[in-house]
Amino acid sequence: MALTEDQYRKISAWFAGTMTESERQAFLLEVAADPELQEQFEFGRLLNSPEDHWKDIPELVREAKEDENYLQYKQQLESIRRNADEHTASIIPMRRKFWWVAAAVIIIIGGVTWYLLSQKKSSPIIVKDIHKVDTPEKQIQPPPVPDKTQLAYEQFYNPYTPADITPIELQQVAALYKKKDYINALHELQSISEIRGNAPQDEKQLQVYAHFYNGLCQLSLQQPDSARVYLQKAYALKKNVPVLQNDITWYLALTWLKLQQPAQAKPLLTTLTGNTGSKKYQQQATSLLEQLR
């Protein structure tokens, strides 16, 4: 069974460091109870490189399995899955019963209203002079002024166009991203259990591409915090893939704008304005900086 979008977001939130302690403990119990989620979670460590501090994930999962709440949680999870169809089937009859009750109430209210009106004596109609009635004018509220930073992001953001030089290992990811199938692109990224080249330099290049596409997918899924984490990792290693340096810098700057932090984006944009190797990004960065002033 494929992972849900919520599970992918939880994995991203774990490595982005945005989970609270209680959320981390609950997520570890979920990982321990779901072998497929555990496999994808373990793969996240590979994407974050062996030097990072995620190397204690297996120990954390084992500790979660030893937790006294683990068996209870697993039984609840299996019970929820087993009764899902029964719960769905029970919704329709409940809704029908609700509408019968609502219809009966409407009929009763309508009958009482008719009876009261029929018993009421006719009274003379009083015509008011509309010129003497004070009618306050409705105040038309002006539309909210869009935030300048958000406007700049929406104007300049366009999905990345994958280049033909994408490594073979990540070409399927690039194809899914191009089709805007971001969830399956993330799933494909996490399904690549062996991102390894023939040499250390090749391995670093693959890591850069993996971080870059992970960040792009998170940004498209409206998860700018997670996108920032992965794009910053790609930015730190960008020298290993020179042809991707401008792309990484540009989308990291846009991510900072999405996070309403233009002060973080401006130095990156300034770097692009001085880069004569890419006229497209040079012109876009210049225009964007003008708009942010």
Secondary structure, DSSP 8 states (H G I E B T S, - for coil): ----HHHHHHHHHHHHT---HHHHHHHHHHHHH-HHHHHHHHHHHHHT-TTSGGGGHHHHHHHHHHSTTHHHHHHHHHHHHHTHHHHHHTHHHHHHHHHHHHHHHHHHHHHHHHHHHHHS---------TTTS--------------HHHHHHHHH-------TT--GGGHHHHHHHHTT-HHHHHHHHHH------SSHHHHHHHHHHHHHHHHHHHHHTT-HHHHHHHHHHHHHTGGG-GGGHHHHHHHHHHHHHHTT-HHHHHHHHHHHHT-TT-HHHHHHHHHHHHHH-
